[in-house]
Amino acid sequence: MKKGFLLIMTLMLASAFAWAGPVIEASVDALNFGEVNLGYSTFKSFRVTGTDLQGNINLAIEGRYASEYEVSPTTITPEKAANGAVVRVTYKPTSTYSGSVNLVLASENAEDLVIPVTADPNRNPTIYGYNNQRYYTASVGETDSSIEVAYFADAEIPHDPNQPVVRAPFDGVDLDLDLVDIDFWGLIGGDYEVSIEGDDCFDAVIVKSSSIVNTCNVRISYTPQESGSHHAKLNVICPNAGVPLIVVYLNGTADFPAGDANGDGLTAINDLTGMIDAMLTESGLRGAPDMNGDHILTITDITGLIDRLLGDE
């Protein structure tokens, strides 16, 4: 009797599983992009499987800011789902409010699979408007620099979909943009320009920019060739922005490097011989030859310069 009961229960369970219907499953319960810089695209991938499917799996992004997300592929056949299909969700934030949508996977007679998608889009500008000040300090012949994030006033306005974005090759090589998580068109400058008015010891170059919103990163370098104070004005231009100009006033202070006895902006063997001669003749070299900051030329300064020249520092 007991064996018969177990057999009946086994058959009932097998029948229930046989009629369980189509099922969609994913390797993740949710997608979290974490902190994302506004204007730069990123993506996440996961695997989707399906059993006993009666039709294709259709994938769609739903939510107020669904246009800032993209899912690929948008359709998965039952055959591909049976073996597991890789799905990629790409996020291109243009708004700091676009951090929450749902990815919905649906198939005939199957329960919809809803995957919450979250992100923390942010903008961290360091220069904007017309009155930015930056200060740099470097020894003659050396460089002080900073990376500044430029934000133009209408960065919330997305690109006009009726105006195609033309993407140029990067260093002469055509790129498969589906394989990277950043906007390579931005890396080669886009529509952004920089110019400097003033002392020529300042330099600026765009190292990263976005074609999604009006923002770019600028490296500013200060490399003085003579001691003293230096000043210049940096203009960062984005013709597509409502307020197309950012102005940065650059200020630099330069001194001769420690150990530079002859004032040529370098430390070399002739500075060492100059320091030794000064000690032997008690000529009293002061200033740059002072390596340890005690304002006196001693054997300690000479050994310090020897260590530098030998590469110990």
C-alpha positions in Angstrom: 0.0 0.0 0.0 2.7 2.4 1.0 4.6 1.7 -2.3 1.5 2.3 -4.3 0.9 5.6 -2.6 4.5 6.7 -3.3 4.2 5.7 -6.9 1.0 7.8 -7.3 2.7 10.8 -5.6 5.7 10.5 -7.9 3.4 10.3 -11.0 1.5 13.4 -9.8 4.7 15.4 -9.2 6.0 14.4 -12.6 2.8 15.4 -14.2 2.9 18.8 -12.4 6.4 19.5 -13.6 5.5 18.4 -17.1 2.7 21.0 -17.1 4.6 23.7 -15.3 4.8 25.8 -18.5 7.5 28.0 -19.9 9.9 29.7 -17.6 12.3 32.6 -18.1 15.4 32.9 -15.8 18.3 35.2 -15.5 21.7 35.0 -13.8 21.0 38.2 -11.9 18.0 39.4 -9.8 18.9 43.1 -10.4 21.4 45.3 -12.2 23.2 48.1 -10.3 25.5 50.4 -12.4 26.7 52.1 -9.3 28.2 55.6 -9.6 28.3 56.8 -13.3 29.6 60.1 -14.6 27.0 62.0 -16.5 27.5 61.9 -20.2 29.6 58.7 -20.5 28.1 55.4 -21.4 28.7 52.1 -19.6 27.2 48.7 -19.8 26.5 45.5 -17.8 26.0 41.9 -19.1 24.2 38.9 -17.8 22.8 35.5 -19.0 19.2 34.6 -19.8 17.8 31.1 -20.1 14.4 29.7 -20.9 12.8 26.3 -20.6 9.7 25.0 -22.5 9.3 28.3 -24.2 6.4 28.6 -26.6 7.7 31.8 -28.3 10.5 34.3 -28.4 11.6 36.2 -25.3 11.0 40.0 -25.8 13.2 42.4 -23.8 12.2 46.0 -23.1 13.2 48.8 -20.8 10.3 50.5 -19.0 10.3 53.6 -16.9 10.4 57.4 -17.2 14.0 57.5 -18.3 13.9 54.4 -20.5 15.4 56.3 -23.4 18.7 56.6 -21.6 19.0 52.8 -21.5 19.4 50.3 -24.3 19.1 46.5 -24.2 20.6 44.1 -26.7 19.3 41.8 -28.1 15.7 42.8 -27.9 14.5 39.3 -28.9 15.8 35.9 -27.9 14.6 32.7 -29.6 13.7 29.6 -27.6 16.7 27.8 -29.1 19.2 30.4 -28.0 17.5 30.7 -24.6 17.8 27.0 -24.1 21.6 27.3 -24.3 21.7 30.6 -22.5 21.9 34.0 -24.2 24.1 36.9 -23.1 22.2 40.2 -22.7 23.8 43.6 -22.5 22.2 46.7 -20.9 23.9 50.0 -21.9 23.3 53.2 -19.8 23.9 56.6 -21.3 22.9 59.1 -18.6 21.9 62.7 -19.6 20.2 63.4 -16.3 21.0 63.0 -12.7 17.5 61.7 -12.1 17.7 58.8 -14.5 18.9 56.1 -12.1 15.9 53.7 -12.0 14.1 51.7 -14.6 12.9 48.1 -15.1 14.0 45.5 -17.7 11.1 43.3 -18.6 11.5 39.9 -20.2 8.3 38.5 -21.6 7.3 35.4 -23.6 4.1 33.7 -24.5 2.4 31.9 -21.6 5.4 32.6 -19.4 5.4 34.8 -16.3 7.2 38.1 -17.0 10.6 38.4 -15.5 11.2 41.9 -14.2 14.8 43.0 -13.4 15.2 46.3 -11.5 18.0 48.5 -13.0 19.5 51.2 -10.8 22.4 53.7 -11.1 23.8 56.7 -9.4 24.4 59.2 -12.2 26.4 62.3 -11.0 28.1 65.3 -12.3 31.3 66.4 -10.6 32.4 69.6 -12.4 35.5 71.5 -11.2 35.3 74.4 -13.7 32.2 76.3 -15.0 31.3 79.9 -15.8 33.7 82.8 -16.2 35.6 83.2 -12.9 37.6 80.0 -12.2 41.0 80.3 -10.5 43.7 77.7 -10.5 47.2 77.9 -8.8 50.3 75.9 -9.6 53.8 75.6 -8.1 56.8 74.0 -9.8 60.5 74.3 -9.9 62.0 75.6 -13.1 61.9 72.8 -15.8 59.4 70.7 -13.8 55.7 70.4 -14.2 52.6 70.8 -12.0 49.3 69.9 -13.5 45.6 69.1 -12.8 42.7 67.5 -14.5 39.6 69.7 -14.6 36.0 68.7 -15.5 34.3 71.4 -17.5 30.5 71.6 -17.3 28.6 73.8 -19.7 25.2 75.2 -18.7 22.9 73.2 -20.8 24.3 69.7 -20.2 20.8 68.5 -19.3 19.7 68.9 -23.0 20.1 65.6 -24.9 21.5 65.4 -28.4 18.9 66.1 -31.1 17.9 62.6 -32.4 17.4 64.1 -35.9 21.0 65.3 -36.0 23.3 62.2 -36.4 26.4 62.1 -34.2 29.4 61.5 -36.6 32.0 59.3 -34.9 35.5 59.5 -36.3 38.1 56.7 -36.2 40.4 56.7 -33.2 44.0 57.1 -34.2 43.1 55.9 -37.7 41.5 52.7 -36.4 37.8 52.0 -36.7 36.3 51.1 -33.4 33.6 48.5 -32.4 31.8 50.7 -29.9 29.8 47.8 -28.7 32.9 46.3 -27.1 33.7 49.3 -24.9 32.0 51.0 -22.0 33.0 54.6 -22.7 32.4 57.1 -25.5 35.6 57.0 -27.6 34.4 59.9 -29.8 34.7 61.9 -26.6 38.3 60.8 -26.1 39.4 62.4 -29.4 38.0 65.8 -28.6 34.6 66.1 -30.2 33.4 69.6 -30.7 35.4 71.1 -27.8 38.3 73.6 -28.1 40.8 75.1 -25.7 43.0 78.2 -26.0 45.4 80.0 -23.7 46.2 83.7 -23.6 49.2 84.8 -21.5 52.6 83.3 -20.4 53.6 80.3 -22.6 54.5 78.1 -19.7 50.9 77.0 -19.5 49.4 74.3 -21.7 45.9 72.7 -21.9 44.6 69.7 -23.8 41.2 67.9 -23.8 41.7 64.3 -22.6 38.1 63.2 -22.5 34.8 64.5 -23.6 31.2 63.5 -24.1 29.0 63.6 -27.1 26.0 62.8 -24.9 26.0 66.0 -22.9 28.2 69.1 -23.0 31.1 68.1 -20.7 34.8 67.4 -21.1 38.0 66.9 -19.1 40.9 69.2 -19.6 44.5 68.6 -18.4 46.2 71.9 -17.5 50.0 71.9 -17.2 52.4 74.5 -15.8 56.0 74.0 -16.9 58.0 77.2 -16.1 61.4 77.9 -17.8 62.3 80.7 -15.5 61.6 81.6 -11.8 58.9 84.0 -10.8 55.2 84.4 -11.1 53.3 83.5 -14.3 49.7 84.2 -15.4 47.4 83.2 -18.2 43.8 82.8 -19.1 42.3 79.5 -20.4 39.3 79.5 -22.6 37.3 76.2 -22.9 34.7 76.3 -25.7 31.7 74.1 -26.5 29.9 75.7 -29.5 26.9 73.4 -29.0 26.2 74.7 -25.4 23.8 77.5 -24.5 26.7 79.1 -22.6 29.6 78.1 -24.8 32.6 79.5 -22.9 34.3 78.6 -19.6 37.1 80.9 -18.4 39.9 79.8 -16.1 42.5 82.2 -14.8 45.9 80.4 -14.4 48.5 81.4 -11.8 51.9 79.8 -11.4 54.8 80.3 -9.1 58.3 78.9 -10.0 61.6 78.7 -8.2 64.9 77.0 -9.1 65.1 73.4 -8.1 67.0 72.6 -4.9 70.7 71.9 -5.9 70.6 74.1 -9.0 73.8 76.1 -8.2 74.1 77.8 -11.6 70.5 78.7 -12.1 69.9 76.9 -15.4 66.8 75.1 -14.1 68.5 71.7 -13.9 70.5 69.7 -11.4 73.6 68.2 -13.0 77.3 67.4 -12.3 78.3 71.0 -12.9 76.1 72.1 -10.0 77.9 69.6 -7.7 81.3 71.0 -8.7 80.0 74.5 -8.2 78.8 73.6 -4.7 82.2 72.0 -3.8 84.1 75.0 -5.2 81.9 77.3 -3.1 82.6 75.4 0.1 86.3 75.3 -0.6 86.5 79.0 -1.3 83.8 79.9 1.3 82.1 82.0 -1.3 78.8 81.5 0.5 76.4 80.2 -2.1 72.9 80.5 -0.8 69.4 79.7 -2.1 68.9 76.9 -4.6 72.2 75.0 -3.6 70.7 74.5 -0.2 69.3 70.9 -0.4 68.0 70.4 3.1 66.3 73.8 3.7 68.6 75.1 6.5 69.7 78.0 4.4 73.4 77.1 4.8 75.7 75.4 2.3 77.3 72.4 4.0 78.6 68.9 3.2 75.0 67.6 3.9 73.8 69.6 0.8 76.6 68.1 -1.3 75.8 64.5 -0.3 72.2 65.2 -0.9 72.9 66.3 -4.5 75.1 63.3 -5.0 72.3 61.0 -3.9 69.9 62.7 -6.3 72.3 62.5 -9.2 72.9 58.8 -8.5 69.2 58.2 -8.5 68.7 57.5 -4.8 65.9 60.0 -4.6 
